[in-house]
Amino acid sequence: MSSTARSGAAGTLLREPRPMPLHALAAAIDLRRYFDWRRGRDGDPFLMRFPAFGSAVFTGTAAGAREMFRAPMELLEPPLPNPIEPMVGPASLILARGEQHRRQRAVLAPAFHRQRISAYGSVIRDTARDEVAGARTGRAWRPGNRVDARDAARAMTLRVILAAVFGIEDPRTLAEYTSATAEFLASFGGPLFLVPALRREMFGLSGWERFLAARDRLDAHIDTEIDRRRTHPGARGGADMLGLLLETRYTDGSALTDIELREQLRTLIVAGHETTATVLVWALYRLHREPAVLERLRAELASAGTDIDPVELAELPYLDAVCQETLRLHPPVPIVLRRLTGDFELRGAPLVAGDTMGLSVQLLHSDPQVWNEPQRFRPERFLERRYSPFEFAPFGGGHRRCVGAALADYELRIVLATLLGSVRLRLSPRFARGRAPWTVPHNIATGPHAAITFDVLEP
């Protein structure tokens, strides 16, 4: 992209920031604060360059989001190279283009229908209760103990997604899948994500080779389960996502290939694990920094009772507002990128085929034209008015909005409510005051750079 050929809404030229390596480093250290600074300095839109991935024109306004999300479908595709391709695979819905994306989305969407995901409510609640009871670690959340919220959240969301995708109930099988998935996710760290040049072999000693080995191990489990289901098609009766996908056909009557199945299932694991875990950690953090908000939520949960159905629990208004406000301040995927296949204009900046445009979700969610006191954690704002999908877009928007958003919302509400109804926590002194931890990439999502810990209190 030629930086001197682009003009913004005010007619000013959009130039790549220099020295570019320093800007890239600042963005890698703290993307939120870097984007805030760029908006304050350069206005909207502004030009950003990612090392090895090229330039993008970014917007962070509702008007810009409207333009992006309403752009003709045939003009948009995921940018390549894509940093997450090694994790999800080229056949993934996230990377699919054009007609392929439409066909795949039509196949996957029924797995996330509200009526279907409501069946996972008991699994989600039981998973949270087991975590508090110490079923995974052998160490219950008792008064005096310190809890690593990130570790616990990842364990819970991983168990839920494995149950939803594969219907795994056998403890031994669950342990095998958990081990393989955790190793796979941990092996693709920030350096491999951000620096493609590191993705090379070095006689079995490189991080890239460790990642490939971990991916092969997970794929072997997935392939074994696919083979078992094909051999015994009635084993689960389509109750989980794998069963549904095995029974689903494209409009021409063809079934998903084994490669398509494997990469869609791997995508579901990757996208449905770290993202929800990250938001859960932030929700606990924000609540325990705002005692009045926490007590109001506890009061709502107490009034609802312990025997409330998970579906009704997830619909409690203040619980919903707390989760929405957490997603506003901490969207797990903070940028949305689209590569253009033809001419387009974003906020007055003329773009051509091959250019990339981006939405900063964090800037969108802190736009002072929409949000009063945007840096404040105030769930009440979501009780006072409804926000348009161009003002509030934690899961992206348009025809490429996250297909699993409903499951993520449902799981977040049930796990958070279950934890708050089971124990009383206090932020450890390191996190109880001062600025919020900065965010860094964690696989497909971004999250706090350090593990946020809590002390368990007396009931």
GURO-997574 format. One record per residue (C-alpha): residue in one letter; x, y, z. Coordinates in steps of 0.5 Angstrom, whole numbers, plus 500, padded with zeros to 3 digits. Layout:
AXYZ;...
This chain:
M500500500;S503507498;S502511504;T502518501;A497516496;R491515502;S487521504;G483521510;A476524512;A479531513;G483530506;T490529510;L495524507;L495518511;R503516512;E506510515;P509512522;R516512523;P521509525;M516503524;P520498528;L519503534;H512503533;A511496532;L514495538;A510500542;A504496539;A506489541;I507492548;D501495549;L496495543;R490499547;R495505549;Y498505542;F492505538;D489511543;W495515542;R495514534;R488516535;G489522539;R495524534;D493522527;G485522528;D481517524;P483514520;F490512521;L495508517;M499502521;R504497519;F505490521;P512487520;A511482515;F504483514;G503489511;S500496512;A492497514;V488503514;F485503521;T478506524;G475506531;T469510530;A461507529;A461511522;G467507520;A465500523;R458501519;E462502512;M466496514;F461491516;R456494510;A461493505;P459488499;M461481501;E465480494;L469486496;L472483502;E477477504;P481475510;P488478509;L494474507;P499472510;N495471516;P498470523;I493465526;E493460519;P498455522;M493454528;V487453525;G489451518;P487454511;A480450510;S478454517;L472458517;I476464519;L480464513;A475462508;R474466502;G468468498;E463462496;Q467457500;H466462506;R458462505;R458455504;Q462453511;R458458515;A452455513;V454448515;L457451522;A451456524;P446450526;A451448531;F451455535;H443456534;R441458541;Q436452542;R442447541;I447451545;S442452551;A443444552;Y450445554;G448450560;S449444565;V456442563;I458449564;R455450571;D458443573;T465445570;A465451574;R463448580;D468442579;E474447579;V472451585;A471444588;G478442586;A476436582;R482438577;T487440581;G486437588;R486443591;A479446593;W478454593;R478454600;P479460605;G486462605;N488459598;R490463592;V487462585;D490463579;A484466575;R488465568;D489458569;A483456572;A479460567;R483456561;A481450564;M474451565;T473453558;L477448555;R473443558;V467446556;I469446549;L471439549;A465437551;A461441546;V465439540;F466432542;G462430547;I467427551;E465425558;D470419560;P475422565;R481418561;T479421554;L478428557;A485428560;E488426554;Y485431549;T486436555;S493435555;A494435547;T490441546;A494445552;E500443549;F498445542;L495452545;A502453549;S506452543;F504457539;G507463543;G507471541;P514470537;L511465532;F505469532;L508476530;V514474527;P513469521;A521468520;L521464526;R517459523;R523454520;E526448522;M533447526;F534440527;G528439531;L530444536;S526450534;G519453537;W516452530;E518444530;R515444537;F509447535;L508442529;A509436533;A504439538;R499440532;D500433530;R499430536;L492434537;D490432530;A491425531;H486425537;I481429532;D482424526;T481418531;E475421533;I472422526;D474415524;R470412530;R464416529;R464414521;T465407523;H459408529;P455413526;G450413532;A455413537;R453420540;G447421535;G449428533;A448431540;D455434540;M458439534;L462433531;G456429530;L452435527;L458436522;L458429520;E451429519;T451436515;R451436508;Y452442503;T447444498;D450440493;G449434497;S457433499;A459432506;L465435509;T472432507;D476429513;I481435512;E475440513;L472437519;R479437522;E481444521;Q474446523;L474442529;R481445531;T478452529;L472451534;I477449540;V482455539;A477460538;G472457543;H477457549;E482463550;T477468548;T472466553;A477465558;T480472557;V474475558;L472471564;V479473568;W477481566;A470480569;L473478575;Y478483575;R473489574;L468486579;H473486584;R476493583;E468496584;P465493590;A459497589;V458493582;L460486585;E455487591;R449489586;L451483582;R451478588;A444481590;E441479583;L444472583;A442471590;S435473588;A435468583;G436463587;T441457586;D436452583;I435457577;D435454570;P442456566;V438459561;E434463565;L441465569;A444467563;E438472562;L439476568;P439483566;Y445486571;L449479569;D448481562;A450488563;V457486567;C459481561;Q457486556;E461492559;T467487560;L467485553;R467493551;L473494555;H476488554;P474485547;P478479546;V480480539;P481487539;I482488531;V478486525;L482486518;R479485511;R483485505;L480488499;T479485492;G476492489;D476499490;F473502496;E473508501;L474508508;R472514512;G474518506;A481514505;P481511498;L483504498;V484499492;A484492491;G490488495;D489494501;T487492508;M483496512;G482495520;L477496525;S480497532;V475495537;Q478498543;L477505540;L470503537;H468501544;S472508547;D469513542;P467519546;Q462520541;V458514543;W461512550;N460517556;E466516561;P469511556;Q475508561;R470507567;F467500568;R460502569;P455496567;E449500568;R450504561;F447497558;L441498562;E440505560;R440504552;R441499547;Y448500542;S448498535;P452493532;F456499529;E458502536;F459495540;A462489536;P466485541;F465479536;G466483530;G461484525;G458484518;H457477514;R464475518;R461476525;C464470530;V459464529;G461462536;A459469539;A452466542;L456460546;A461465548;D456469551;Y452464554;E458460557;L461467560;R455468564;I454462567;V461461569;L461468572;A455467576;T457460578;L464462581;L461468584;G455464588;S460459590;V466463593;R468470595;L474473593;R479478593;L484481588;S491479591;P495486593;R499486586;F492487582;A488491587;R490498586;G494502580;R493501573;A490495569;P495490567;W497491559;T494486554;V499482550;P497476544;H495470547;N494465541;I488468537;A486473543;T489478547;G489478555;P493481561;H500480560;A501477567;A496472571;I491475575;T491472582;F485472587;D485470595;V479466597;L476469603;E471466608;P464466606;
